[in-house]
Amino acid sequence: MEVTEAKAVAKYVRISPIKLQPVAALVRGKDLGEALNILKFTPGKGAEVVEKVVKSAAANAENNHQMNPDNLYVAEVYAHKGPTMKRWRAGSQGRAFMILKRSSHIGVTLKEKE
């Protein structure tokens, strides 16, 4: 049985999934080299985090599944909601306002072209 996909997941990343989803959409379906190039020149922390996960999936493909990196493409990228830390901030007249510190789970699946 030959494996035709490699995965990598980063959990509990301290960035909102809303900031990651547009970055994930940029690379979905692209060749590995092209996806890494896009992420390298996309500004923002979200691109750095997604790039790290894509590189990890590429390393998994090459080392664990003996796949050729030249034939890989990004089959699936997701940025799902992780747990939210709730913090309080003092408001006027003795009130308190909630601050939501959101986190994400990022996953990448690379597949080999036929």
N, C-alpha and C positions, 0 to 999 in steps of 0.2 A: 504494500500500500504506500503510495507516494503522497507526501503532503504538498499541497499546492498553495498554502497560505501561511503567513506568519503574523503574529499579533503582539502588541505591546499595550499596556495600560498604565496610566498614572492616576493614582487616586488621591483624594483630599488635597488637590492643588488649590491654593488660596487665591483664586481669581474667579470672578463671576462667570457662569456659563454663557450669559448673554454677550460677554466680551469675546468669548472663545468661538462661538458658533459661526460668525462671519469668516473668521480665519480658517476654520475647518472646511467651510464651503469653498474656499479658494483652491484647496488642494485635492478635493475629492475627485477621483477619477483620473488624476494626472499621473504621468510617469514619475518614478522615484526621483530622478535627477532634477526634473522640472519642478516638482513639488518642493524639494529642498531649496532650490534657487528662489522660488516665490517666497518661501518662509524666511529665507535669509534677508531679503530686501523689503519685507513687510514690517512697518514700524509697530512698536508696542510689545508689551510683555506677553500677550497672548500668543504671538507668532513664535517667540522664543520657546515657550512651553510646548507648543504643538510640534515644533521642529525637533525638540529633544525626544519626544515620544516616537516621531517618525524615524529618527536615526536609530532608536532602540529597536523598533520593529525590523528595520533593515539589517541590523546586527544579528537579531534573532533568526532572520531568514537565511543569512549567509552562514552563520556558525552552527545553528541547531538543525536546520533543514537542508543544508547544502544547496541553496537556491542561488541562481546567478543574479547579482544586483542589477545588471543591465536589463534584465527582462521583467523587473518588478514594476508594479503600478499600485497606487493607493486605491484600494477597492472600497474601503469604508473608513470614515472618520466620524467620531461623535464626541460631544462635550455635554455630558449629562450633569444634572444637579446633584451635588453632594450635600453633606450636612451644613446647616447654617448656624454660626455662632451668634448668640444674641448678647448685645452689650447695651448699657444704659448711658445716656448723656444727660447732664443736668440741663433743665429748661428754666424758663423764667417763672417766677412766683411759685417755686417749690415743685414744679412739675418735672417729669423725667421723660425723655424721648428715647425710643429704642433704635439702636443701630444694628443692622443685619450685616454680618460679615459672611459672605457667601463663599462656597467652595465648589469644586467641580471634579468629575471623574472623566478623564480623556482616554479614548481608546482609538487605536489605529490597526487596520488590517491591510496587509500587503499581499497581493496575489501575483502569480507569474503569468505573463502573457502566453497565449497558446502558440 
